Amino acid sequence: MKAYTLIEMIVSVLLLAMVLLAGTSLFYQNLKAAGLSDVDANLGNALQTMLRSIEKDIRYSTVTAVGSGTRTECLAAGTAGYGGSSLTVNDVEGKQTVYSLANNKVASTAAETGVVVYLNVGQIKVTALEFTWFCQGNISDKIKIAIDGSNTVLNTGIEVKQSVSADINLLNSGLN
């Protein structure tokens, strides 16, 4: 009768353990990469959704202020534009809305009622919100919106960061 020796059995088990350990490590690396990729895609989609929501609300509005600057400061800024972290607009019905950053969220505040609506979705943290107002005589004003955001991958502590921006031509603002 032939049998395996104890040494052969130990070597076999060790080789099997090394193969399983390498396979498990590879599996977890792929799982982590997929998780990062999903968080990155979700963050990008969420930031784009916030940007499009602001764009939809302000395209036909009249800008009254960016930060503390009025149209006079914007015209004085020339082609460089006037920047600030908040945007005040009046919609076609004359109702005023202020967009700003509050507690890592994009806030849309109705001046008439004081009601605040946050545009963030999920666990997205907005780290910067910047508006740049471009106005020149006899042409429509333009607003550049830049949003920086981040999200943390669950149970990893890894933070994914992204930035989005858009230039919006305002159809009811700036035609002097």
VEXBA-470639 format. One record per residue: residue number from 1; residue in three letters; x, y, z of N, C-alpha, C in turn. Coordinates in nm, 2 decimals. Atoms other than C-alpha are relative to their C-alpha. Layout:
<recs>
  resi  resn     npx     npy     npz    capx    capy    capz     cpx     cpy     cpz
   NUM   ALA       X       Y       Z       X       Y       Z       X       Y       Z
...
</recs>
This chain:
<recs>
  resi  resn     npx     npy     npz    capx    capy    capz     cpx     cpy     cpz
     1   MET    0.08   -0.12    0.00    0.00    0.00    0.00    0.09    0.13    0.00
     2   LYS   -0.07   -0.13    0.00    0.12    0.35   -0.09   -0.08    0.10    0.07
     3   ALA    0.07   -0.11   -0.07    0.03    0.65    0.12    0.09    0.13   -0.01
     4   TYR   -0.08   -0.12    0.00    0.14    1.01    0.14    0.06    0.02    0.14
     5   THR   -0.07   -0.03   -0.13    0.39    1.12    0.40   -0.06    0.12    0.06
     6   LEU    0.04   -0.12   -0.07    0.32    1.38    0.66    0.05    0.13   -0.07
     7   ILE   -0.06   -0.11    0.06    0.56    1.62    0.49   -0.07    0.04   -0.13
     8   GLU    0.07   -0.02    0.12    0.39    1.58    0.15   -0.14    0.06    0.03
     9   MET    0.13   -0.05   -0.03    0.05    1.65    0.31    0.01    0.15    0.05
    10   ILE   -0.02   -0.14   -0.05    0.18    1.97    0.49    0.04    0.09   -0.12
    11   VAL   -0.03   -0.08    0.12    0.34    2.10    0.16   -0.12    0.02   -0.08
    12   SER    0.12   -0.02    0.09    0.01    2.04   -0.03   -0.09    0.10    0.07
    13   VAL    0.09   -0.09   -0.07   -0.19    2.22    0.24    0.05    0.14   -0.01
    14   LEU   -0.06   -0.13    0.01    0.05    2.51    0.24   -0.01    0.06   -0.14
    15   LEU    0.02   -0.05    0.14    0.04    2.54   -0.14   -0.14    0.04   -0.03
    16   LEU    0.14   -0.03    0.02   -0.34    2.53   -0.14   -0.03    0.13    0.08
    17   ALA    0.03   -0.12   -0.08   -0.35    2.79    0.14    0.06    0.13   -0.07
    18   MET   -0.05   -0.11    0.07   -0.12    3.02   -0.06   -0.08    0.04   -0.13
    19   VAL    0.08   -0.03    0.12   -0.33    2.99   -0.38   -0.13    0.06    0.05
    20   LEU    0.13   -0.06   -0.05   -0.65    3.06   -0.18    0.02    0.14    0.05
    21   LEU   -0.03   -0.13   -0.05   -0.49    3.36   -0.01    0.02    0.10   -0.11
    22   ALA   -0.02   -0.09    0.12   -0.38    3.51   -0.34   -0.13    0.02   -0.07
    23   GLY    0.13   -0.02    0.06   -0.72    3.45   -0.49   -0.09    0.09    0.07
    24   THR    0.09   -0.09   -0.08   -0.90    3.61   -0.20    0.05    0.14   -0.01
    25   SER   -0.05   -0.14    0.01   -0.67    3.91   -0.21   -0.03    0.06   -0.13
    26   LEU    0.04   -0.05    0.13   -0.73    3.95   -0.58   -0.15    0.03   -0.01
    27   PHE    0.14   -0.02    0.00   -1.10    3.92   -0.53   -0.04    0.13    0.07
    28   TYR    0.02   -0.12   -0.08   -1.10    4.19   -0.26    0.05    0.13   -0.07
    29   GLN   -0.05   -0.11    0.08   -0.89    4.42   -0.48   -0.10    0.04   -0.11
    30   ASN    0.09   -0.03    0.10   -1.13    4.39   -0.76   -0.13    0.05    0.05
    31   LEU    0.12   -0.05   -0.06   -1.43    4.44   -0.53    0.02    0.15    0.04
    32   LYS   -0.03   -0.14   -0.04   -1.26    4.76   -0.39    0.00    0.09   -0.12
    33   ALA   -0.01   -0.08    0.12   -1.19    4.89   -0.74   -0.14    0.02   -0.06
    34   ALA    0.14   -0.02    0.05   -1.55    4.83   -0.85   -0.08    0.09    0.09
    35   GLY    0.06   -0.10   -0.09   -1.67    5.01   -0.54    0.04    0.14   -0.02
    36   LEU   -0.05   -0.14    0.03   -1.45    5.31   -0.61   -0.06    0.05   -0.13
    37   SER    0.06   -0.04    0.13   -1.57    5.31   -0.97   -0.15    0.04    0.01
    38   ASP    0.14   -0.03   -0.02   -1.93    5.30   -0.86   -0.02    0.13    0.07
    39   VAL    0.01   -0.12   -0.07   -1.89    5.58   -0.61    0.04    0.12   -0.08
    40   ASP   -0.04   -0.11    0.09   -1.70    5.79   -0.86   -0.11    0.03   -0.11
    41   ALA    0.11   -0.02    0.10   -1.98    5.74   -1.12   -0.12    0.07    0.07
    42   ASN    0.11   -0.06   -0.08   -2.25    5.82   -0.86    0.02    0.14    0.04
    43   LEU   -0.03   -0.14   -0.04   -2.07    6.13   -0.74   -0.01    0.09   -0.13
    44   GLY    0.01   -0.08    0.12   -2.03    6.26   -1.10   -0.15    0.02   -0.04
    45   ASN    0.14   -0.01    0.03   -2.40    6.19   -1.17   -0.07    0.10    0.09
    46   ALA    0.07   -0.08   -0.10   -2.51    6.36   -0.85    0.04    0.15   -0.02
    47   LEU   -0.04   -0.13    0.02   -2.30    6.67   -0.91   -0.06    0.06   -0.13
    48   GLN    0.07   -0.05    0.12   -2.43    6.70   -1.27   -0.15    0.02    0.02
    49   THR    0.14   -0.02   -0.03   -2.78    6.66   -1.14   -0.03    0.14    0.07
    50   MET    0.01   -0.12   -0.07   -2.73    6.95   -0.90    0.02    0.12   -0.09
    51   LEU   -0.03   -0.10    0.10   -2.57    7.16   -1.18   -0.12    0.03   -0.09
    52   ARG    0.11   -0.01    0.10   -2.86    7.09   -1.42   -0.12    0.06    0.07
    53   SER    0.12   -0.05   -0.07   -3.12    7.17   -1.15    0.02    0.16    0.02
    54   ILE   -0.02   -0.15   -0.01   -2.96    7.52   -1.09   -0.02    0.06   -0.13
    55   GLU    0.01   -0.05    0.14   -2.93    7.57   -1.46   -0.14    0.02   -0.04
    56   LYS    0.14    0.00    0.04   -3.29    7.49   -1.52   -0.08    0.11    0.07
    57   ASP    0.07   -0.10   -0.07   -3.40    7.73   -1.25    0.04    0.14   -0.04
    58   ILE   -0.05   -0.14    0.02   -3.18    8.03   -1.35    0.00    0.04   -0.15
    59   ARG   -0.02   -0.03    0.14   -3.17    8.01   -1.73   -0.09    0.12   -0.04
    60   TYR    0.09   -0.11    0.04   -3.48    8.24   -1.77   -0.02    0.11    0.11
    61   SER    0.01   -0.09   -0.11   -3.42    8.43   -1.45    0.09    0.13   -0.02
    62   THR   -0.09   -0.11    0.00   -3.26    8.77   -1.39    0.09    0.00    0.12
    63   VAL   -0.09    0.00   -0.11   -2.95    8.78   -1.18    0.00    0.14    0.06
    64   THR   -0.01   -0.12   -0.07   -2.95    9.04   -0.91    0.13    0.02    0.08
    65   ALA   -0.13    0.00   -0.08   -2.63    8.95   -0.72    0.07   -0.13   -0.01
    66   VAL   -0.09    0.11   -0.02   -2.34    8.72   -0.71    0.09    0.04    0.12
    67   GLY   -0.06   -0.04   -0.12   -2.20    8.72   -0.36   -0.06    0.13    0.05
    68   SER    0.05   -0.13   -0.04   -2.23    9.08   -0.24    0.00    0.10   -0.12
    69   GLY   -0.01   -0.09    0.11   -2.18    9.22   -0.59   -0.12    0.01   -0.09
    70   THR    0.12   -0.03    0.08   -2.45    9.38   -0.80    0.05    0.01   -0.15
    71   ARG   -0.03   -0.01    0.15   -2.47    9.44   -1.18    0.11    0.11   -0.02
    72   THR   -0.10   -0.11    0.01   -2.25    9.76   -1.13    0.14   -0.06    0.02
    73   GLU   -0.13    0.06   -0.02   -1.96    9.55   -0.99    0.03   -0.10   -0.11
    74   CYS   -0.02    0.09    0.11   -2.01    9.29   -1.26    0.04    0.07   -0.13
    75   LEU   -0.04   -0.08    0.12   -1.99    9.55   -1.54    0.14    0.05    0.02
    76   ALA   -0.14   -0.05   -0.02   -1.68    9.70   -1.38    0.10   -0.11   -0.01
    77   ALA   -0.09    0.11    0.01   -1.52    9.35   -1.37    0.04   -0.03   -0.14
    78   GLY   -0.03    0.03    0.14   -1.54    9.33   -1.75    0.00   -0.15   -0.03
    79   THR    0.00    0.14    0.05   -1.44    9.01   -1.92    0.05   -0.10    0.11
    80   ALA   -0.04    0.09   -0.10   -1.29    8.87   -1.60   -0.12   -0.06    0.08
    81   GLY    0.12    0.04   -0.07   -1.64    8.84   -1.45    0.01    0.03    0.15
    82   TYR    0.01   -0.03   -0.14   -1.75    8.89   -1.09   -0.03   -0.13    0.07
    83   GLY    0.02    0.13   -0.06   -1.72    8.59   -0.86   -0.05    0.01    0.14
    84   GLY    0.05    0.01   -0.13   -1.89    8.48   -0.54   -0.05   -0.14    0.03
    85   SER    0.05    0.13   -0.04   -2.02    8.19   -0.34   -0.15   -0.01    0.01
    86   SER    0.15    0.01    0.00   -2.39    8.27   -0.36   -0.05    0.07   -0.13
    87   LEU    0.06   -0.05    0.12   -2.62    8.36   -0.65   -0.15    0.04    0.04
    88   THR    0.14   -0.05   -0.02   -2.94    8.57   -0.62   -0.06    0.03   -0.13
    89   VAL    0.07   -0.02    0.13   -3.19    8.56   -0.90   -0.15    0.02    0.03
    90   ASN    0.15   -0.02    0.00   -3.55    8.67   -0.97   -0.05   -0.07   -0.12
    91   ASP    0.06    0.08    0.11   -3.76    8.43   -1.17   -0.09    0.09   -0.08
    92   VAL    0.08   -0.08    0.09   -4.00    8.54   -1.44   -0.13    0.06    0.07
    93   GLU    0.11   -0.05   -0.07   -4.27    8.59   -1.18    0.04    0.10    0.11
    94   GLY   -0.05   -0.10   -0.09   -4.04    8.82   -0.98    0.04   -0.06    0.14
    95   LYS   -0.03    0.06   -0.13   -3.98    8.57   -0.70    0.15   -0.02    0.01
    96   GLN   -0.14    0.01   -0.01   -3.63    8.58   -0.56    0.04   -0.13    0.07
    97   THR   -0.06    0.12   -0.05   -3.42    8.27   -0.49    0.15    0.02    0.02
    98   VAL   -0.14   -0.01   -0.02   -3.07    8.25   -0.34    0.06   -0.14    0.00
    99   TYR   -0.08    0.13    0.00   -2.83    7.96   -0.41    0.13    0.03    0.07
   100   SER   -0.13   -0.02   -0.08   -2.55    7.91   -0.16    0.04   -0.14    0.05
   101   LEU   -0.05    0.12   -0.06   -2.35    7.65    0.02   -0.02    0.01    0.15
   102   ALA    0.03    0.00   -0.15   -2.48    7.56    0.37    0.02   -0.15    0.05
   103   ASN   -0.02    0.13   -0.06   -2.35    7.27    0.57    0.04   -0.11   -0.10
   104   ASN   -0.04    0.09    0.11   -2.18    7.10    0.27   -0.11   -0.04   -0.09
   105   LYS    0.12    0.02    0.09   -2.51    7.12    0.08   -0.03    0.12   -0.08
   106   VAL    0.05   -0.11    0.08   -2.63    7.33   -0.21   -0.14    0.04    0.04
   107   ALA    0.13   -0.04   -0.05   -2.92    7.53   -0.07   -0.06    0.10   -0.09
   108   SER    0.08   -0.09    0.08   -3.19    7.70   -0.27   -0.10    0.06    0.10
   109   THR    0.08   -0.06   -0.10   -3.36    7.95   -0.05   -0.10    0.10   -0.07
   110   ALA    0.10   -0.09    0.05   -3.69    8.12   -0.15    0.00    0.12    0.09
   111   ALA    0.00   -0.12   -0.08   -3.66    8.48   -0.03   -0.14    0.04    0.06
   112   GLU    0.14   -0.04   -0.04   -4.04    8.53   -0.01   -0.04   -0.08    0.13
   113   THR    0.05    0.09   -0.11   -4.10    8.23    0.23    0.11   -0.04    0.09
   114   GLY   -0.11    0.05   -0.09   -3.76    8.15    0.37    0.02   -0.15   -0.01
   115   VAL   -0.01    0.14    0.01   -3.80    7.79    0.27    0.13   -0.04   -0.07
   116   VAL   -0.13    0.05    0.05   -3.47    7.61    0.21   -0.02   -0.14   -0.06
   117   VAL    0.00    0.13    0.07   -3.45    7.32   -0.04    0.15   -0.04   -0.03
   118   TYR   -0.14    0.05    0.03   -3.12    7.12   -0.05    0.00   -0.08   -0.13
   119   LEU   -0.01    0.07    0.13   -3.01    6.99   -0.39    0.08   -0.12    0.01
   120   ASN   -0.09    0.12   -0.01   -2.77    6.73   -0.26   -0.09   -0.13    0.00
   121   VAL    0.06    0.14   -0.01   -2.86    6.36   -0.29    0.09   -0.09    0.07
   122   GLY   -0.08    0.10   -0.07   -2.74    6.08   -0.07    0.10    0.06    0.09
   123   GLN   -0.11   -0.04   -0.09   -2.41    6.12    0.11    0.10    0.09   -0.06
   124   ILE   -0.09   -0.09    0.08   -2.26    6.37   -0.14    0.02    0.12    0.09
   125   LYS   -0.04   -0.11   -0.08   -2.07    6.64    0.04    0.05    0.11   -0.10
   126   VAL   -0.05   -0.11    0.09   -2.03    6.97   -0.16    0.10    0.08    0.08
   127   THR   -0.11   -0.06   -0.07   -1.70    7.12   -0.06    0.02    0.15   -0.05
   128   ALA   -0.01   -0.13    0.06   -1.71    7.43   -0.29   -0.11    0.03   -0.10
   129   LEU    0.10   -0.05    0.09   -1.97    7.63   -0.48    0.04    0.14   -0.04
   130   GLU   -0.05   -0.13    0.05   -1.86    7.92   -0.70   -0.08    0.04   -0.12
   131   PHE    0.07   -0.06    0.11   -2.05    8.15   -0.93    0.08    0.11   -0.05
   132   THR   -0.07   -0.11    0.07   -1.89    8.38   -1.18   -0.10    0.06   -0.10
   133   TRP    0.10   -0.08    0.08   -2.11    8.65   -1.34    0.07    0.08   -0.10
   134   PHE   -0.06   -0.08    0.11   -2.01    8.78   -1.68   -0.11    0.08   -0.06
   135   CYS    0.10   -0.09    0.06   -2.20    9.08   -1.80    0.07    0.12   -0.08
   136   GLN   -0.05   -0.10    0.09   -2.13    9.32   -2.08   -0.12    0.07   -0.07
   137   GLY    0.12   -0.06    0.06   -2.36    9.57   -2.25   -0.05   -0.06   -0.13
   138   ASN    0.07    0.05    0.12   -2.61    9.46   -2.51    0.01   -0.15   -0.04
   139   ILE    0.00    0.14    0.02   -2.56    9.09   -2.48   -0.05   -0.07    0.13
   140   SER    0.05    0.07   -0.11   -2.71    8.83   -2.25    0.11   -0.03    0.10
   141   ASP   -0.10    0.04   -0.10   -2.53    8.77   -1.92    0.02   -0.15    0.00
   142   LYS   -0.04    0.14   -0.01   -2.36    8.45   -1.85    0.05   -0.03    0.14
   143   ILE   -0.04    0.04   -0.14   -2.31    8.26   -1.52    0.08   -0.13   -0.02
   144   LYS   -0.08    0.13   -0.01   -2.03    8.00   -1.47   -0.02   -0.05    0.14
   145   ILE    0.02    0.06   -0.13   -2.12    7.76   -1.20    0.11   -0.11    0.02
   146   ALA   -0.10    0.10   -0.03   -1.84    7.54   -1.04   -0.04   -0.06    0.13
   147   ILE    0.03    0.07   -0.12   -1.92    7.27   -0.79    0.11   -0.11    0.02
   148   ASP   -0.09    0.10   -0.05   -1.67    7.06   -0.60   -0.07   -0.09    0.10
   149   GLY    0.06    0.09   -0.09   -1.79    6.75   -0.42    0.08   -0.12    0.03
   150   SER   -0.07    0.12   -0.04   -1.68    6.44   -0.24   -0.10   -0.10    0.06
   151   ASN    0.08    0.10   -0.06   -1.82    6.11   -0.12    0.10   -0.11    0.05
   152   THR   -0.08    0.10   -0.06   -1.67    5.84    0.10   -0.05   -0.14   -0.03
   153   VAL    0.04    0.14    0.04   -1.66    5.48   -0.01   -0.03   -0.07    0.13
   154   LEU    0.04    0.07   -0.12   -1.84    5.27    0.25    0.10   -0.09    0.06
   155   ASN   -0.09    0.09   -0.08   -1.63    5.10    0.52    0.15    0.01   -0.04
   156   THR   -0.14    0.00    0.04   -1.30    5.21    0.36    0.07    0.13    0.04
   157   GLY   -0.06   -0.12   -0.04   -1.25    5.57    0.46    0.06    0.07   -0.12
   158   ILE   -0.06   -0.06    0.12   -1.14    5.65    0.10   -0.10    0.10   -0.05
   159   GLU    0.09   -0.11    0.05   -1.28    5.98   -0.02    0.03    0.02   -0.15
   160   VAL    0.00   -0.03    0.15   -1.36    6.03   -0.39   -0.04    0.14   -0.02
   161   LYS    0.03   -0.14    0.02   -1.35    6.39   -0.51   -0.02    0.02   -0.15
   162   GLN    0.02   -0.04    0.14   -1.48    6.55   -0.83   -0.04    0.14   -0.01
   163   SER    0.04   -0.14    0.02   -1.55    6.89   -0.98   -0.08    0.00   -0.13
   164   VAL    0.07   -0.02    0.12   -1.81    6.99   -1.24   -0.02    0.15   -0.02
   165   SER    0.03   -0.14    0.02   -1.88    7.33   -1.40   -0.08    0.01   -0.13
   166   ALA    0.08   -0.03    0.12   -2.10    7.48   -1.67   -0.01    0.15   -0.02
   167   ASP    0.03   -0.14    0.04   -2.15    7.81   -1.85   -0.14    0.01   -0.04
   168   ILE    0.14   -0.01    0.03   -2.51    7.92   -1.86   -0.03    0.14   -0.06
   169   ASN    0.05   -0.13    0.05   -2.64    8.19   -2.09   -0.13    0.03    0.05
   170   LEU    0.12   -0.04   -0.06   -2.91    8.38   -1.92   -0.08    0.08   -0.10
   171   LEU    0.08   -0.05    0.11   -3.19    8.46   -2.16   -0.08    0.13    0.04
   172   ASN    0.08   -0.12   -0.04   -3.36    8.74   -1.95    0.09    0.09    0.08
   173   SER   -0.08   -0.08   -0.09   -3.06    8.90   -1.79    0.11    0.07   -0.09
   174   GLY   -0.11   -0.07    0.06   -2.82    9.17   -1.92   -0.02    0.07   -0.13
   175   LEU    0.02   -0.07    0.13   -2.97    9.29   -2.24   -0.04    0.15    0.03
   176   ASN    0.02   -0.15   -0.04   -2.92    9.67   -2.18   -0.06    0.08   -0.11
</recs>
